[in-house]
Amino acid sequence: MAFIERLGRRHSHRSEAHLMACYVDQPIFPFGRMMMCHLWADSLDDLLAMVDRIGVARKWIQGHPTLSFGKHRDASWIHFDIVKSKRALAIQAGAVETDRYGASYFDAQQRGRVQIVASIEEIRIKAGKPVDGIIRPPAVSEGALL
């Protein structure tokens, strides 16, 4: 079952046939002068479609047994590290924003690591954040000027 379905949330602006469930976390990982974040998806097809759309070379995939190369093959899960500008493009293309724990939460759910999932949820609850880690835009009140 897709991560986004488990969250009980859908991309309301997309039809079922075109649902692409991709996610980005917060850009908190320095790499030289750049700030990086993770991009991952419910399926490899969705992930590759997103990187094609935002202009990230497929060769930078990490954690895939055949598509990744060198040390990138050793990553514990399939994802891309992307820069902030590519993160913005991914969000514009429909990627779901998560908090800094989004990638770990997704991976723990995929692997059935219940204790890690519970620990992350506890951190979020204590911080007064949504338990699923999805960053939702603030609600616009009726009659507000846009």
GIKAKA-V151497 format. One record per pair of residues at least 24 apart in sequence whose C-alpha atoms are under 7 Angstrom apart, sorted by the first residue. I is the first residue (numbers start at 1). J is the second residue. D is the distance in whole Angstrom. If there is no record, write none. Layout:
I:J:D + I:J:D
//
This chain:
2:42:6 + 3:42:6 + 7:132:7 + 20:46:6 + 21:46:7 + 21:95:7 + 22:46:7 + 22:47:6 + 22:95:5 + 22:96:6 + 23:95:5 + 23:96:5 + 23:97:6 + 23:98:7 + 24:87:7 + 24:95:7 + 24:96:6 + 24:97:5 + 24:98:6 + 25:97:6 + 25:98:5 + 25:99:5 + 25:100:5 + 25:102:6 + 25:103:7 + 26:98:7 + 26:99:6 + 26:100:5 + 27:84:6 + 34:83:7 + 35:83:6 + 35:84:6 + 36:81:6 + 36:82:5 + 36:83:5 + 36:84:6 + 37:81:6 + 37:82:5 + 37:83:6 + 38:79:7 + 38:80:6 + 38:81:5 + 38:82:6 + 39:79:6 + 39:80:5 + 39:81:6 + 39:82:7 + 40:78:7 + 40:79:5 + 40:80:7 + 54:86:6 + 54:89:6 + 54:90:6 + 77:107:7 + 97:134:6 + 97:135:5 + 98:133:5 + 98:134:4 + 98:135:5 + 99:133:5 + 99:134:6 + 99:135:7 + 102:133:6
//
